[in-house]
Amino acid sequence: MGLLSSDSLKCVRASDDTHIGSLWSCGPPNHPKAQTRARLRALRPPLAPAAATPMATTTTTTRRRPRRGSKGPNSDLSRTLTDCTRRGDAAAAMAAFDAAVCDPDAATAPRLAAHQYNQLLHLLATADRSSFPSPAAAARRVFAHMLQAGAAPSEATITSLARVTASDEAFELVATMKEKYGLTPRLRSYSPVLAAFRRAGEAAKAYAVEDHMKASGVSPEEPELAALLDVSSRAGDVHKVYEYMHKLRQAVDCVSEETAAVVEGWFRSEMAMMAGKTEWDATQVKDAIVANGGGCHRLGWLGRDPWTVQRVRVGADGQCGGCGCRLACVDIDVEETQRFADSVAGLALERETKTNFSRFQEWLEANNEYEAIVDGANIALYQQNFADGGFSLTQLDAVITELCDRYSGKCPLVILHNKRIARLMENSSNRHLIETWRANGALYTSPSGSNDDWYWLYAAIRLNCLLVTNDEMRDHIFELLGLSFFLKWKQRHRVKYTFNKGKAVLMMPPPYSSEIQESEMGSWHVPMEEKSGDERVRIWLCISRTGSCKVLDEAPVSNGVVQDLLPTEASNGMQQRLPENKAESVAGKRKDRY
């Protein structure tokens, strides 16, 4: 085949690059097309710059994005670190890092991103000490190189470094991270420091860490409190152990197996046996339990007999299977109750007509003997979303009758909107019921323009009594409260209901609380985690002085509210729960706002 003419060459060059590429890439070397390709390559002069060739502007070239980590002076090191992190191989990662840093032929020192330094430090912090015995020295080298390279450390950087260094050095790192690097320590920053002081048995230094946490606005959780409890227990610091037992009680409901072992270790020690008062004022202890909402007195260790530690179960009525004590249904304390009432009143006065709610507060002060508050609209509208459904005063009367029977003829307080009452009074049978309630002091009508939720909620808090409603209290007005103890209050005070052949069935609050409790006799009950959620199989630590606990015949009192469940209610209480939101989805409660 002869050479191409100049005209043919122009035609080929003017063709699309794709066609040329296709022509050049086809056939084996001895193929005629391959030979043509070679001749074209030899004859083709260099192309002019794009600016001098008008057609160059019409040619589209697609650039292939380089693979991440494939280019750059430290691409090999980056890939090695990533691979080692996946395999958990700290030794290989540090070997690669040290080789890159110490390479005399390297044009520049390796420039790693901050997250790659953190990656390496985290790998060292979690390294198996048997395969990599000295991670602390390696971590210091990495951190020094990080600062030298100008990479900004983060809170995660300091935390990883603290996990591998000695306890004092770790505390220094965390304590000065804000001053040196402008970083705010978090709970995870302190955990490795506390763990180190716990291993070393240095109680005073562990207490200093807790003080620094408090100054930084960080609250310890169960693992940190278990560490503090353990180190103070081994140091024989009886007052600190008592303090941390109560901090644990406030922080968690149930404890893990690891924390339970720490608690058992303390109460089986000789120091625990000797700690406590031999005499105390029983009335003062009872008053303190009421003020604290039930479940603890916080007056110190009581008694000086050996402790008996058992793992037991608690009956459905709250009676301990070990010592026979009946556990309390723990409420929020007196101070929290006052704060709660003030918070609700403040929000109601902002959103309601001020004079209306102030008048209600004054009326409530003069009429404060109620044992229960009733959310009238919630009950009367329960399961009424059917063709002939409406506002059922019959249901409401059934609940009032049940409460009157329960409290020896004493009526509850029913909150209803006055516009609702005006409509109901048009019916003679309804009128008779309403007039009976008014005559017995069982009815308060909220005024026009008001939301009756504020009224029944405030009344239940202010009078510290039960609240009968299926309302889950999750809408905006309850979100406004933002109080940490709201859920505990709801569990203790809300009474749910249903109806069985027209008779009201009240589901009272649980007869006892699954949380750490300290009795008036000085004994302790500590619930352990139960993943199934079945209270009947939950294991408790029953910890009592020999012969100090007794079965209480009277119902325990918490924050002035007597838990007066009948035995049948107590035994059925756990199984007689409505599913969350079931009542609302059926009742379709409407807000009484006019």
C-alpha positions, 0 to 999 in steps of 0.5 A, spaced: 500 500 500 502 506 498 503 513 502 497 517 503 496 523 499 496 530 502 489 531 501 488 524 504 492 526 510 488 532 511 481 528 511 484 524 516 487 529 520 480 533 520 476 527 522 474 526 529 480 523 534 476 517 536 476 515 529 484 516 529 484 512 535 480 507 532 484 506 526 491 506 530 489 501 535 486 496 530 490 489 528 496 486 529 503 489 528 503 486 521 496 487 519 495 492 513 491 497 518 497 497 523 502 499 517 498 504 515 497 507 522 505 507 523 506 511 516 501 516 519 504 517 525 511 518 522 508 523 517 504 527 521 507 533 523 506 536 530 500 540 531 500 547 532 498 550 539 490 550 541 490 558 540 493 558 533 488 552 531 481 554 530 478 547 530 482 546 537 476 550 540 471 544 538 475 538 541 473 536 547 478 532 551 476 528 558 481 528 563 481 522 568 481 524 575 487 521 579 485 516 584 485 518 591 491 517 594 495 515 588 499 521 587 503 526 591 509 525 595 506 521 601 501 516 597 505 510 599 505 512 606 497 514 606 495 507 603 500 503 608 496 507 614 489 506 611 491 498 610 494 497 617 488 501 620 484 496 617 488 490 619 489 493 626 497 492 625 500 498 629 507 495 628 507 496 621 504 502 621 509 505 625 515 502 621 512 505 615 511 512 618 518 512 621 521 510 615 518 516 611 520 520 617 527 518 617 529 517 609 535 521 608 533 521 600 526 524 602 526 531 598 521 533 604 518 531 610 512 527 609 506 531 610 500 528 613 493 530 614 490 531 621 486 526 620 491 521 618 495 523 624 489 521 628 488 515 625 495 513 627 494 515 634 488 511 635 491 505 632 496 506 637 491 507 643 488 500 641 494 496 639 495 489 642 501 490 647 503 483 646 505 485 639 506 492 640 509 493 647 511 500 647 505 505 644 507 511 648 513 512 645 511 511 638 505 516 640 509 521 642 513 521 636 507 522 632 504 527 636 511 531 636 511 530 628 504 533 628 505 539 631 512 540 627 508 539 621 503 544 623 497 540 623 492 542 628 490 537 634 483 536 635 480 533 642 480 526 639 488 527 638 489 528 645 484 523 647 488 518 643 494 520 646 492 520 653 490 513 652 497 510 651 501 515 656 502 514 663 497 517 668 500 523 670 502 525 663 495 523 661 492 528 666 496 533 664 495 533 657 487 533 658 487 538 663 491 543 659 488 542 652 484 548 652 489 552 654 494 550 649 490 548 643 483 551 645 480 545 645 474 543 650 475 536 653 469 531 653 467 525 657 471 521 653 477 525 654 477 524 662 475 516 661 482 514 660 485 518 665 480 515 670 482 508 668 489 509 669 489 512 676 484 507 678 489 501 675 494 505 679 490 505 686 491 513 686 484 515 689 486 523 690 488 524 683 482 520 681 478 525 685 482 531 682 480 528 675 473 529 677 474 536 680 476 538 673 470 534 670 466 538 674 469 545 672 469 543 665 461 542 665 462 534 664 458 529 668 461 522 669 457 516 667 456 509 669 464 507 667 467 513 670 463 513 677 464 505 677 472 507 676 471 512 682 467 508 686 472 502 685 478 507 687 475 510 693 473 503 695 480 500 695 483 506 698 478 505 704 475 512 703 468 510 706 465 517 705 467 518 698 464 511 697 458 513 700 458 519 695 459 515 689 454 510 691 449 516 691 452 519 684 451 512 681 444 512 683 442 519 680 446 517 674 443 510 672 437 506 673 440 499 673 447 497 673 452 493 669 455 486 671 462 490 672 459 495 676 455 490 680 462 487 682 465 493 684 459 494 689 459 487 691 466 488 693 466 494 697 460 491 701 464 485 702 470 489 705 472 489 712 472 497 711 465 497 709 463 493 715 466 498 720 463 504 716 456 507 719 453 510 725 451 505 731 445 510 733 441 515 729 434 519 729 429 514 725 424 520 725 429 524 721 431 519 717 424 518 715 423 525 713 429 525 709 426 520 705 420 523 704 424 530 702 428 526 697 422 523 693 423 516 697 428 511 695 434 514 699 435 519 705 443 521 704 444 521 711 450 516 711 452 509 713 447 506 718 449 501 723 455 497 724 454 490 723 457 485 717 453 486 710 449 480 707 450 481 699 445 477 695 443 477 688 435 476 688 429 478 685 423 482 687 416 481 687 411 484 683 408 488 689 415 490 690 417 486 696 425 484 696 426 476 695 432 477 700 431 481 706 423 482 705 423 489 705 418 493 700 421 497 695 419 504 694 416 508 688 421 513 687 418 520 686 422 527 684 424 530 690 421 536 694 426 542 691 425 539 684 417 539 685 417 546 686 421 548 680 417 543 676 411 547 679 414 554 678 416 552 671 409 550 669 406 556 672 411 561 668 409 558 662 402 558 663 402 565 665 406 567 658 401 563 654 394 564 657 390 570 659 394 572 666 388 573 670 385 567 668 391 562 670 392 567 677 385 566 679 386 558 678 392 558 682 389 562 688 383 557 688 387 551 688 391 554 694 384 554 698 382 547 695 388 543 696 386 537 699 385 533 692 388 526 692 387 525 684 386 530 678 382 528 672 383 530 665 376 530 663 376 531 656 381 525 655 377 521 658 370 523 655 373 522 648 376 516 649 374 511 644 369 515 641 371 516 634 365 512 631 359 514 628 355 515 634 360 517 639 361 524 642 363 527 649 361 521 654 360 523 661 358 516 662 365 514 662 368 520 666 363 519 671 365 512 671 372 514 673 370 519 678 366 513 681 372 509 681 376 514 684 371 516 690 371 508 692 378 508 692 379 514 697 373 513 701 368 517 698 373 523 697 372 526 690 377 527 685 378 534 681 376 534 674 378 539 669 373 541 663 373 547 659 367 552 660 365 552 653 364 544 653 360 545 660 355 550 656 354 545 651 353 539 656 348 543 660 343 543 654 342 536 656 338 534 662 341 528 664 348 531 663 346 537 667 344 533 673 351 529 673 355 536 672 351 539 678 352 533 682 360 534 681 360 541 682 356 540 689 361 535 691 367 540 689 369 535 684 369 540 678 373 546 675 372 549 669 377 552 665 376 559 662 375 561 654 381 562 650 385 557 655 388 550 654 386 546 659 393 542 659 396 547 663 391 547 668 390 539 670 398 539 669 399 544 674 394 542 679 397 535 679 404 538 680 402 543 685 398 538 690 403 533 689 397 528 687 395 523 682 393 525 674 388 520 671 390 521 663 392 517 657 395 523 654 403 521 653 404 528 654 409 529 648 406 535 645 409 542 644 407 544 651 411 539 655 417 540 650 417 547 653 419 544 660 425 541 658 426 538 665 430 532 666 426 529 671 419 530 667 419 522 665 420 520 673 415 525 675 410 522 669 412 515 671 410 516 678 404 520 678 400 518 671 394 513 672 392 510 665 385 507 664 381 503 660 374 500 661 371 493 662 363 493 661 362 500 663 367 500 669 373 504 669 379 500 670 385 504 673 392 502 671 396 505 677 403 507 677 408 501 678 408 499 685 416 500 686 421 503 682 427 500 678 433 504 681 438 504 686 434 505 693 437 506 700 432 504 706 430 507 712 434 501 715 440 503 712 440 497 707 441 498 699 438 495 693 441 495 686 437 493 680 442 490 674 441 491 667 435 486 664 436 486 656 429 483 656 425 488 659 421 483 664 421 486 671 419 479 673 426 476 672 431 482 673 436 481 678 437 485 684 443 486 689 440 486 696 445 489 701 443 489 708 446 489 715 445 482 719 438 483 722 437 490 720 431 489 715 424 488 716 418 487 712 414 493 712 406 493 713 405 500 711 406 502 704 412 506 703 411 514 702 415 518 697 414 526 697 408 525 701 404 521 696 402 514 699 403 508 695 396 505 696 396 499 691 391 493 693 395 486 692 391 484 686 393 491 683 400 490 684 401 483 682 397 485 675 400 492 674 406 489 670 402 486 665 396 491 665 399 496 661 397 499 655 401 500 649 404 506 648 400 511 644 394 506 643 389 510 647 391 516 643 390 513 637 383 510 639 381 516 643 383 522 638 384 527 644 382 534 641 385 540 645 379 544 649 381 551 646 376 556 644 
